[in-house]
């Protein structure tokens, strides 16, 4: 991995794990699960905190180490498998060490979506930029945030407290799938998935969403 190899020794020299050492620990943790795409139980681990080694997830989903992009997708997926959201920060966690990860927006991007019919009605199935699949419903909600700069921004829960920002083209698809329902006496516009209804905005604001 030429794009980050030159920085490998920096973290270790300061007493924190370098990138390859962290990757080795992540592989060991993943191997202990005994199955591919089964995520290690990071919520159960409380190792020593090793500080900030320069890991960052940019708004566009690119992972960086000490200012350089991590260009190898398998390594990014490996680190993502040990990512955890604590109340005040994102961290990479192994049984023996924990390091800070700066996340500019959300750790994942939802880049593809399909609509399936299920026992509870239609269900929206999302795929992230790292090939995780999440099915929106009661246990995997969709939430909508509004800001003056970005307007309405949708997110879907992937696992734990890790969310994926739904890309703009998919957001427009969500608007196309939207419907109006009465929620606690208010007419709300939103989308249904897996037996749950996720409100985007009051019905009278529909024209402003797109």
N, C-alpha and C positions, 0 to 999 in steps of 0.2 A: 504494500500500500504506500506508494511513493508520496502521495499527497500529505501523509501525516507521519511518515516514518522518522523524519528528521527531528520531530518534537517528542519522540517516544521517551527519551530519557529524562525530560524536564520534570515531569511529575514525580518520578521515582527519586530523583536527586533531592527533591524537597520533602521526602518522606511520604508522599502520596503515590498511589499506584499509577504507573505509566499506562499508555493505551493498550499495549499488547499484554501486559500483566493483567489488566482489567478484563480484557477479552478472554484470556485463559481462565480466569476465575469464573467468568460468565459461562463459558463452555462447560466447565465442571459442574456448575449449578444446574445448567440445562440438562446435562447428561444424567443427573440424579433423578430427573423426572421419569426417565425410561421411555419416553415417546416423543416423536417429533411434534412440534407445534403445541406441546403442553408446556405451560409457563411455570417457571419455578415459583415456590410459595414465598414471594418477596415480602408479603404482608406479615409473615411470621418471624422475619429476621431483624435483629437489632444490633448490627455490628458497629465497630468504631467509625466515627465520621472523619473522613480524610480531607474534607474541605473542597475547595474549588480547583479542579484541574484543567479548566478551560473547555468543558463540554457545553455545547449549546445546540438547541433546536430552533432554527429560524422560522419565521412566519410562513415561509413557503415549504416547510417540511424538511429542509436540508439540515443534516447533522454536521456540526463543526467540532474539531478538536484543536484548541489553541489557535483559532483563527483560520484553520485550513479545513475545507470540506472533506468529510469521510466519503470517499468515492465508491467504496465497495458495499453494495447493497447487502450481501450476507452479513457483513460486520455490523451494519446499521440495525438489521433485524435482530442480531444477537444482543446488542445493547438494549434495544427496545424490549426484549423479553425480560430484562431485569429492571425495567423502569418502574418507579413507584411514585405516586403523588401523596406526599405528607401534607398536613394542614397548611403549612407555610412555604412549601418548596417541592420541586421534583428532584428525585435522587435516583442514581443507579445503585442497586443493592446486591451484594453477594453475601454468603455467610460470614465473611471475614472483614469486609470493608464496604464503605458507603461514600459516594461522592456526589457533589452538587451538579445538577443539570439546569442551565438557564433555558427557559422555554418562553419564546417571544409571544406566542399566542396559545396554540394547542399542540400537544406532542404529535398528533397525527392529522392527516388530511383525508377526508372522505372523497374519493375520486370517481367512484362508480356506484350506481344504485339500480336495483331492480325491484319490481313489485310482484309479490307472490300471493296466491290465495291460500289461506290456512284455516284451521278450525275456528279461529276467532275473527275471521274476516281477512282483509288484505293486510299484508305485512311488507314493510320496506326493509330491504336487505342492502347494506352498504359494504363496500370494499375500500380499505384504506390504501394509502400510498405504500404501505409495507405489507400488503396482502392479507391483513387481518380482515375477517368477516364478522360483522355485527348485525343482529336482527333487532330492529327497533320495536320496543314494546314496553310493558310495565317495568321489566328489569333493566332495559337498555333504552332509556328515554332520549327523546330529542328535545333540546332546549333552544330558545331563541333569545339572543341578546340584542339590545339596540344601543347604538352610539351615534353621536352627532357626525363623526367622521366616516363611519362605515355603514350606517343604516342598520338593517336587521341582519344579524349573523347567526346562522344555525349551527348547532353542534350535536353530535350523537355520541353516546357513551360507548366506549369500546370494551373496557374491562376495568375493574377496580374503580378508581376515580380518574381514569385516563380518557380524555375526550378527543374526538376528531372534529376539526372544523370542516363543515360541508362546503365544498367549492362553489363558486358563483353559478356555474352552469347547472349543478345539481339543485341549488337553491331555487332557481327558476323552475326546474322540474317539480319541486315541492309545491311551489305556488300553483302550478297547473293542476296538481292533485288535490289542492286544498278544498275545504268545504266549510260551511258556516254551521255552528252548533250553539245552542244555549247552554252556557256554563254559569251556574249560580246566578241566574237571572240576567246575565250579560250575553249578547250575541258576539261570539268569537270566531275568527277565521283561523283554521289550523289544518293539520293532517292527522289521519288515523293510521295506526299501525299496531298489529298484534293485540287488538282489543283495547288499546289506549288511544286517547285523543290528545294531541299536543298543540296547544294554542300558540299561534304566531303573534296575533295582534287583534284588537277590536275590529269587528266586521267593517265598520265605516272607514277603516284605514287601508282596506285591501289594495286600492289603486296605488298607494305609496310603496308597497312592498317591493315591486319589481323595478 
